Amino acid sequence: MTSQLHEQPLLPHLVVRALDARQDEPCIFTGDRVMSYADARRRTSQMVQAMRSVGAVQGSRLAILSKNRPEVLLNAFATLINGCVLTPLHPMGSLSDHAYAVRDAEIDVLVFDTEYFTERARELGEQFPDLVLLGFGPNAAGHDFMALADTFEPAPLEAPDLHLDDLCTVVYTGGTTGRPKGVLMSQRVWQSMTWIQMSEWEFPDEIRVALPTPLSHAALSVVAPVLLSGGAFYVMESFSPDAFFDLVEEHRITCCMIVPVMLYAMQDHPRYRTADMSSMETIFYGASPMSPAKLADAIEQWGYIFFQFFGQTEAPMVITHLKKGEHDLAKPDRLASCGKPV
């Protein structure tokens, strides 16, 4: 028998600890204002209570279908703290793709973006009559999640009683070899990933992170490291070079996560040589191979600020990495490498 004294905190405990650790410091940029850590803590509490009021309790299966928006982060906080199992649905998926995941993962609750996915939620509700629908606003398909949350008073956050082998997420693969496969990811997986990111990834001392990549995929995985470091999230609904450069310049963004095609788009844009990127300290990139020639050009333009990572659904984010200083222009073959095993 092992003592609970020696059990390391799990992801829900880390999120609670991070949200409790700060007050007025900026946490989430919402477009017209910045939500403080205290604001995020209160809103997360209200969302946890709203989830429980519709029957979503520890162990319930909850799916999220949304484009990038700040509420997706708050929903992730609330889902973890409530002890629910989270399944992100790809925003570009078809009705049959989404229905397959809802059935396969035995989803109890669907949280959805009312601006883009109300009709899809309605269609899924027709196929699965017991599916609880929570929308980020007024909608004709189900509950207004935000209005429901408003009916509750914020309460202290408390992490659920979970163990390393308890299920945390069910994440679907890309379906390269056929149907997407639901990968069962335990609390141990997310805990290990977070510890590796905290110890190996080169985050700036002061984190203001831009997230143009989908929160349904890799971008969500930086939530715990950024929170634990007291950083602020700047969620982009969609990516364009102009919007990205504007965000970096206006808010002095210090790090971001991109995929190679985003860098290529920036390099083809007229502002590539003139945009003020002086605040940017780390650009995390991965998901697909990067052109060594384009990477070399970006390093010459912006400096040694690139950090490469690779993973897979079963071992997210942290299989290999190439640190900033290892991007050596004097060794051009290095830029074609996938890095070192972690």
N, C-alpha and C positions, 0 to 999 in steps of 0.2 A: 504494500500500500504506500502511495506517495502522499506527502503532506501538501495541502493546498497552499502552504506558505511558499512552496517552490514552483507553483504554477505561474507562468508569465501571463501578463494581461493580454486578452484577446482584442480583436479589432473594435468591438463595441465599447470595451473598457477604455481603449485609447481615444476613441472619439469623444466619450463623455469627459475624460480627463482634459483633452485639448479644449473643448468648448467651455469647461469650467475654469480653465487657467487664466482666461483673459476677459476683459470687460469692454472697454471702449475702442480697442484696437480694431482696425478694419478686417472683415472676414470675407464678405461676398459683395462684389460690385453688381448692382442690379440694373444698371442702365442710367437711372436718374439719381441714384444715391448709393452709398456704400453701407451695407448692413454690418454692424459691429458684431463682435463675438457674443456680447450679451444679447443682442437682438436675435442672432442665429440660435442661441441656446433657448431663448423663450419660444421662438417659432417652432423649433424642433420639438419641444415639449408639447406644444399644442397639436402638432401633427401626429405625434405618438398617440396622444389621447384620442384624436379623431380616428386613427386607424383602429384602435381597440373598440371604439364605439360601433364600428361596422363589422366587428368579429375578427379582425386581423390581430392575432395574438402570437406569442412565441411559438415558432414552428410553422406558422402559416406561410403559404407560398405567395409572394407578391411579385408581379411583373410591372415593368415601367416601359411605356411607349411614348417617347417624346423627342423632339429636337432639343438642341442645347438651349437651356434656360436655367436661371439660378435655382428655381424650385427643384430641379433634378438633384442638385447637391443636398438641399434640405431634406428631400425625400430619402436620399441615401442615408443621411444621418439618422433619420427617424426609423427607417427600416432596420438598420443595424441595432439601434438601441432598443427597439421593440422585440428583437430576437427573431424577426421574420427572415425567410430565405428569399433572396433577391434574384430575379431573372430579368436582365435587360433585353428588350426586343429591338431588333434593328429597325431604325426609322424608314429604311428603304425596302423593307421586306414586304412581301405580298400578303394578302389575306390568308392564303393557304399556309404560308410560312408561319405567320403569327398564330393561326389556329393550331397548327402542329405543335408549336412550343407550349401553348396554353394547355393543350391536352397532355402532352408528354411530361411536362414539368408539374402537372396537377396544380395549376395556378388557382388560387382562391380570390385574389384581388388584382385588378388591373388599374394602375395609375396612369393617366394619359394626358397629353398635351391637348387642351381643348381647341387651340387655334388650328391645329393640323390634323388631329386624329379622332375627333368626335365621331365621325361616320364609321371609322374602323372599329372604335370601341362599341358602337351600337351593333355592328355586324357580329362582333365577337360575343356580345351579350346575347344575341339571338341564338347563336350556336351553343352557348354555354349558359343556360338560364340561371345557374347558381353563382355565376361569376359576379363579384361585387365590382362596380365601376366607380372610380374616384377621379374626377377631372380637375385640372389646375384652373378652375374658374367655372362660371355658369355654363351649363351644357344640357343638351336634350337627351343624353344617353344615360347619365347616372348622377351620382352625388357631386356637389361642388365641394371638393376637398378643402379648398382654402376657406370658404364660408363656414364649413363644418369645424375647421380648426379654430376659427375665431370665437366659437361658442365656449371654448375651454380656457380656464385660467392657467398660465404657465406654472409648472411645478418643477421641483428639482429633478434633474436627469439621473437615472439609475440604470446601470448596465444589467442585462439579464444574466441569469445563472447558466452559463454555457461552458462547454468543454472543448478541448482541442479537436476532437473528431466529430463534433456536431457540424451539421451542414450550414454553410454561410451563403453560398450562391449556387445557382445552376446557370451556367453560361454556355451558349450554343456556338459550336464551331462554324466555320464558313461553309461547310458542306462540300468541300473540294472533291471528296470521293463519293458523294451521294447526298443523302439526307443530312442536314446538320445534326450533330450529336450533342446531347446535353451533358456537359461535363460537371460532375458533382465536386464542388470545391469546398473543402472543410475550413473551419476556423484556423486550423494549423497552416493551411496554404496561405491564407491572407496574412496571418501573423508573420510567417517566414518571409513573405514578399516584402512586407513593411519594414522588418528589421534590416533586410538587405538593402532596401532603398535608403533607409536612414543612415546606414553605415558606409555605403559604397557610392551612391549617386551624389553628384556634385551640385547640390542646391546652393543658391546664394545665401548669404547671411540674412539678408532682408528679402523675403519672398513676396513678389507680386507676380503671380503666374497667369499668363494668358492661355486659355483653353479653347482653341479653334477646332480641335479634333472631337469626334463624337463622345459624349459622356456615356453612351451605351457601350463604348469599347475602352480603349486603353486609358483615356483621359481620367476615367473614374478611379483608376488605380493610384493616382497621386494624391487622393484626398487625405489619407491618413498622414503621410509625411509632411504635407503642407500644413495641415492643422496642427500637428505636433510641434512644428517649427514656428507657429504663430503667423503663418503667411496669409495672404489675401488672394481670393480667386476672382478672375475676370473672365467670365464665360462669354464666348462668342456664339451667337445663334448659328451663324454660318461663316465660312471663310472667304475673304477676298483680300488681295494684297493691300488695297487702299484701306480697308477697315482695320487690317492688322497693323499697318504702319501708323494709322491714326491712334489706335489704342496704345501702342508702345510709346509714341511721342507724348500723348496727353497724360498718361498715368505712370510714365517711367517704369514700364514693365521690366522686371529683372530676369524672368525665365519663362519658357513656354514649352509646349509639346507639339511637334508637328510631324507630318509624314513627308517623304521626299517630294511628292508632287506639289506640295505647298511651297517648298523652297523654290522649285523650278518656276512656279507661277510668279513668285516674288522677283526672281532673277530676270524674268521677261518683262517686268513692269518698269515704267519710266522712273519710279521713285527708288528703285533698288540701290542706286548709287548716291542718292541724296537724302533718303529718310534718316532721321536721327535715331540710330540704334545704340547710342552710347550707354544707355542704362542696362542693356541686355547683357547678362553675365553667363547664362547657360541656355542653350537650345537643345532640348532633348529630342531625339528623332529615332524612328524605328519603323517597324511594320513591313517594310520592303527594302530591297537594296537601294543604296544611294549611288548615283553616278559619281565616280571619283573625280572627274573633271569639274563637275558642278560644285561638288563639295570643296574642292581646292579653291575654286573661285570665291566661294562664300567665305572661306577662312581668310583669304587675302583681303576681302572687303570688310569683314566684321571682326576678324580675329579668332583666336583659339577658344571659342565659346561653345563648341559642338560636343555633345555627349550622346553616343549611340547605345541603344539597348535592343535586345531581341529576347522574345519569349514565345510561348504558345499558350493556348487556352488552358492546357493542363498544368503548365508551369509558367504563370504569367510574368512577363516583364523582365525577368532576372536570370535568364539562362546564360547570356553573354553580354558584355558591354565593352565599349571603347571609350576611355575617359578623354577629357578635353586635351590634356597634354600629350596623349598618345596619338592624336591626329597630327602627324608629323609631315609637313610639306617636303622635308628633305628625304622622306621615304615614301614616295607616292604610292607604292604598292600597299602601304599600311591603310590607305583610305578605302581600299577595296575589301578590307577585312571585316568580319563580323565581330571582332573583338576577342576578349579572353573569357573563358568559362568563369562563372562566378563561384 
